[in-house]
């Protein structure tokens, strides 16, 4: 694998989320994909392609987590919002969630719950988010499912 150049530019996290949702909508999996994007711009300094890869990985993982559910129950939500000096994006699913004793391990290289998984997606995603001075967090939802949350500093907080 060749490392792509890392280009930090001012971008809107809402727009990156919107573009990634548009890409995913072409996948054709039976999932209800909802979005709840902030109505105000969320300017961050980041590499658009790398952040799209992270969001895409989170969405595909969420779809995989719901594969054994009846089609009507497969609900996935991508949301963005501003929290103090941070822009946040979450991907939430209606799957079984993460085993409580495994929640800290999900970002470790080679950890996987998938039969044919390599266990590198979340580890690479966390590395990308941390390279953007952000955090990638995982938690179980109160009513089931899992939520992965990207927290990135707003561009005005970086300058």
FIKE-746618 format. One record per residue: z, y, x of N, C-alpha, C in turn. Coordinates in steps of 0.2 Angstrom, whole numbers, plus 2048, in hexadecimal, padded with zeros to 3 digits. Layout:
N
- Z,Y,X,Z,Y,X,Z,Y,X
...
This chain:
159
- 800,7FA,804,800,800,800,800,806,804
- 7FC,80B,803,7FB,811,806,7FF,816,803
- 803,81A,806,807,81F,803,803,825,801
- 803,827,7FB,7FF,82D,7F9,803,833,7FB
- 7FF,839,7FC,802,83F,7FE,807,842,7F8
- 80C,844,7FA,811,847,7F5,810,84E,7F4
- 80E,850,7EF,80C,857,7ED,811,85A,7E8
- 815,85F,7EA,819,862,7E6,816,869,7E3
- 815,869,7DC,812,86F,7D9,816,870,7D3
- 816,876,7D1,81A,878,7CA,816,875,7C5
- 819,870,7C1,816,86D,7BB,81B,86D,7B6
- 819,86C,7B0,81D,86B,7AA,81E,864,7A8
- 825,862,7A8,827,85B,7A7,824,859,7A0
- 824,85D,79B,822,85C,794,81A,859,795
- 816,85D,799,80F,85C,799,80E,855,79D
- 812,853,7A2,812,84D,7A6,814,847,7A1
- 819,848,79D,81B,844,798,815,842,792
- 812,848,790,80D,848,78B,807,844,78E
- 805,845,794,7FF,842,797,800,83B,798
- 807,839,79A,808,832,79B,808,82E,794
- 80B,831,78F,80B,82E,788,803,82D,786
- 7FF,832,788,7F8,831,786,7F5,82B,78A
- 7F7,82A,790,7F4,824,794,7F7,81E,791
- 7FD,81D,78F,800,817,78C,7FD,816,785
- 7FB,81B,782,7F9,819,77B,7F2,815,77B
- 7EF,815,781,7E9,811,782,7EA,80A,783
- 7F1,808,785,7F3,801,787,7F2,7FC,781
- 7F3,7FE,77B,7F2,7FA,775,7F7,7F5,774
- 7FD,7F6,776,803,7F2,774,806,7F4,76D
- 808,7EF,76A,80B,7F1,763,812,7F3,764
- 812,7FA,765,819,7FE,766,818,804,762
- 81D,806,75F,81D,80D,75C,820,812,761
- 81B,816,764,81D,81A,769,81E,821,767
- 824,824,767,826,82A,764,827,82F,76A
- 826,836,769,828,83A,76E,82B,840,76B
- 830,843,76F,834,848,76D,835,84D,773
- 82F,851,774,82F,855,77A,832,85C,778
- 835,85F,77D,838,866,77C,832,86A,77A
- 834,86F,776,82F,874,774,82F,87A,779
- 833,87A,77E,832,87F,784,830,87C,78A
- 82C,87F,78E,82A,87C,794,830,87A,799
- 82F,875,79C,834,872,7A1,831,872,7A8
- 830,878,7AB,82D,878,7B2,831,875,7B7
- 82E,871,7BB,831,86D,7C0,82C,86E,7C6
- 82F,86C,7CC,82B,86B,7D2,82A,864,7D3
- 824,862,7D3,823,85A,7D3,81C,858,7D5
- 81B,852,7D6,814,84F,7D7,813,84C,7D0
- 80E,84E,7CD,80C,84C,7C6,80A,845,7C6
- 806,842,7CA,804,83B,7CA,80A,837,7CB
- 80E,838,7D0,814,834,7D1,819,834,7CB
- 81A,83A,7C8,81F,83A,7C3,81B,836,7BD
- 815,837,7BC,812,833,7B7,813,82B,7B8
- 812,829,7BE,813,822,7C0,81A,820,7BE
- 81F,824,7BF,826,822,7BD,827,822,7B6
- 824,826,7B2,825,826,7AB,821,820,7A8
- 81B,81F,7AB,817,819,7A8,81B,813,7AA
- 81E,812,7AF,822,80C,7B1,828,80B,7AC
- 82B,811,7AA,831,810,7A6,82E,80E,79F
- 829,811,79D,826,80F,796,824,808,796
- 820,806,79B,81E,7FF,79B,824,7FA,79B
- 829,7FC,79F,82F,7F8,79F,832,7F7,798
- 832,7FD,795,835,7FD,78E,831,7F9,789
- 82B,7F9,78A,826,7F5,786,828,7ED,787
- 828,7EC,78E,82A,7E5,78F,830,7E3,78D
- 835,7E7,78D,83C,7E5,78A,83C,7E4,783
- 837,7E6,77F,837,7E5,778,832,7E0,776
- 82F,7DD,77B,82A,7D8,77A,82C,7D2,775
- 832,7D0,775,834,7CB,770,836,7CD,769
- 836,7D4,768,838,7D6,762,832,7D6,75D
- 833,7D6,756,82E,7D6,752,82A,7DD,753
- 824,7DD,752,820,7E3,753,823,7EA,750
- 825,7E9,749,828,7EE,746,82E,7F1,749
- 832,7EE,74D,838,7F0,750,837,7F3,757
- 831,7F3,75A,830,7F5,760,82F,7FD,760
- 834,800,761,834,808,761,836,80A,768
- 832,80F,76A,833,812,771,833,81A,770
- 837,81D,773,837,824,773,837,828,77A
- 833,82C,77B,833,830,781,835,837,77E
- 83A,83A,782,83D,841,780,83E,845,786
- 83D,84B,785,83F,850,78B,843,855,788
- 847,858,78C,84B,85E,78B,84E,861,791
- 851,867,790,854,86B,796,85B,86A,795
- 85E,869,79B,866,868,79B,868,86C,7A1
- 86B,872,7A0,86D,877,7A5,867,879,7A9
- 867,877,7B0,861,879,7B4,85D,873,7B6
- 85D,86E,7B1,859,868,7B2,854,867,7AC
- 84F,864,7AE,84A,861,7A9,84B,85A,7A8
- 84C,857,7A2,84D,850,7A2,848,84C,79D
- 846,846,79F,842,842,79B,845,83B,79A
- 845,839,794,848,832,793,843,82E,790
- 843,827,791,83F,822,78E,844,81D,78B
- 844,81D,784,849,818,781,846,813,77D
- 848,80D,77D,845,807,779,84A,804,775
- 847,800,770,84C,7FC,76B,84D,7F5,76D
- 84C,7F4,774,84D,7ED,776,854,7EB,777
- 855,7E5,77A,85C,7E3,77B,861,7E7,77F
- 85E,7EB,783,862,7EF,788,863,7EC,78E
- 867,7EE,792,869,7EC,799,86F,7E8,799
- 870,7E2,79C,876,7DF,79C,87B,7E4,7A0
- 881,7E5,79D,886,7EA,7A0,887,7E8,7A8
- 887,7E2,7A9,889,7E0,7B0,883,7E1,7B5
- 87D,7E3,7B2,877,7E4,7B6,874,7EB,7B6
- 878,7EF,7B3,875,7F6,7B2,875,7FA,7B9
- 879,7F8,7BD,879,7FC,7C4,874,7F8,7C8
- 872,7F2,7C7,86D,7EF,7CB,866,7F0,7C9
- 864,7F3,7C4,85D,7F4,7C2,859,7F8,7C6
- 85C,7FC,7CA,858,800,7CF,858,7FD,7D6
- 85B,7F7,7D7,85B,7F4,7DE,854,7F0,7DF
- 851,7F1,7E5,84B,7ED,7E6,84B,7E6,7E5
- 846,7E3,7E2,846,7DC,7E0,84A,7DA,7DA
- 84E,7DE,7D7,851,7DC,7D1,84C,7DC,7CB
- 84C,7D7,7C8,848,7D7,7C2,84B,7D2,7BC
- 849,7D3,7B6,84B,7CF,7B1,844,7CC,7AE
- 83F,7CE,7B1,838,7CB,7AE,836,7C5,7B2
- 834,7C0,7AE,832,7BA,7B1,82D,7BB,7B7
- 828,7BF,7B6,823,7C0,7BB,824,7C7,7BF
- 82A,7CA,7BE,82B,7D1,7C1,82C,7D0,7C9
- 82A,7D6,7CC,82C,7D6,7D3,832,7DA,7D5
- 835,7DE,7D0,83B,7E1,7D1,83A,7E7,7D5
- 834,7EA,7D5,834,7F0,7D9,832,7F7,7D5
- 830,7F6,7CF,82F,7FC,7CB,834,801,7CB
- 83A,7FF,7C9,840,804,7C8,842,807,7CE
- 842,802,7D3,844,805,7DA,83F,80A,7DD
- 839,809,7DC,834,80E,7DE,835,814,7DA
- 835,813,7D3,836,819,7CF,83C,81D,7D1
- 842,81A,7D2,848,81E,7D4,846,822,7DB
- 843,81F,7E0,841,822,7E6,83D,828,7E5
- 838,827,7E0,834,82D,7DF,838,833,7DC
- 83C,831,7D7,840,836,7D3,845,83A,7D8
- 848,836,7DD,84C,839,7E2,848,83D,7E7
- 842,83B,7E8,83E,840,7EC,83D,846,7E9
- 83D,847,7E3,83D,84D,7DF,843,850,7DE
- 848,84E,7E2,84F,851,7E1,852,850,7DA
- 850,84A,7D7,853,848,7D0,857,842,7D0
- 858,840,7CA,85C,839,7C9,858,835,7C4
- 858,82F,7C5,856,82A,7C0,85C,826,7BE
- 85E,826,7B7,864,823,7B5,862,81E,7AF
- 866,819,7AF,865,814,7A9,86B,813,7A5
- 86B,812,79F,870,811,79A,86E,80D,794
- 873,80A,791,872,807,78B,873,80B,785
- 86F,80B,780,870,80F,77A,876,80C,776
- 879,811,772,87E,80F,76E,87C,80A,769
- 876,80B,766,874,806,761,86F,801,764
- 86F,7FF,76A,86B,7FA,76D,866,7FE,771
- 862,7FA,775,85C,7FC,779,85F,7FF,77F
- 85A,802,783,85C,805,78A,859,80C,78A
- 85C,810,78E,859,817,78F,859,818,797
- 853,81A,799,852,81C,7A0,851,823,7A0
- 854,827,7A4,854,82E,7A4,853,831,7AB
- 84E,835,7AB,84C,839,7B1,84E,840,7B0
- 852,842,7B6,855,849,7B6,852,84C,7BC
- 84F,852,7BB,84C,856,7C0,84E,85D,7C0
- 84F,860,7C6,850,867,7C6,84A,86B,7C3
- 84C,870,7BF,847,875,7BD,844,879,7C3
- 83E,87B,7C3,83B,87F,7C9,83F,885,7CA
- 842,888,7C5,846,88E,7C7,84C,88D,7CA
- 84F,887,7CA,855,885,7CD,854,883,7D4
- 84E,881,7D6,84C,87F,7DD,84B,885,7E1
- 848,88A,7DF,846,890,7E3,84C,894,7E6
